[in-house]
Amino acid sequence: MSDFFSDNLKIADAKMCSARWFGGAGGKYFRCGFCGYKFVPGDKYRVLYTNDMPQAGGSPIVCEACNSQGDREHLRLLWKQKNATMRLPE
């Protein structure tokens, strides 16, 4: 797995905060997938790899506060649960 998905927190810089994320120009969607916090330069974040989980909705960006909720597997479970509540019944 690449460093992009490592468990280590990274520091957001101006380039990251203004990049196109999830189709939104100008950093519009450079936000925590759990709490919605919009990152600014200097904030710590990580990208949680969930692309191997069916119906997990992609790999979320996670802020430092939400990252402190648990280890990688716990966060993956929380993300899967969050996505399950956001889905329409089939």
DAHU-V80351 format. One record per run of one state. SS is the DSSP state (2 for helix, 1 for strand, 0 for the rest). FROM is the first residue (numbers start at 1). LEN is the number of residues. If there is no record, write none. Layout:
SS,FROM,LEN
SS,FROM,LEN
//
This chain:
0,1,2
2,3,3
0,6,4
1,10,2
0,12,2
2,14,4
0,18,3
1,21,1
0,22,2
1,24,1
2,25,3
0,28,3
1,31,1
0,32,6
1,38,1
0,39,5
1,44,4
0,48,13
1,61,3
2,64,4
0,68,4
2,72,15
0,87,4
//
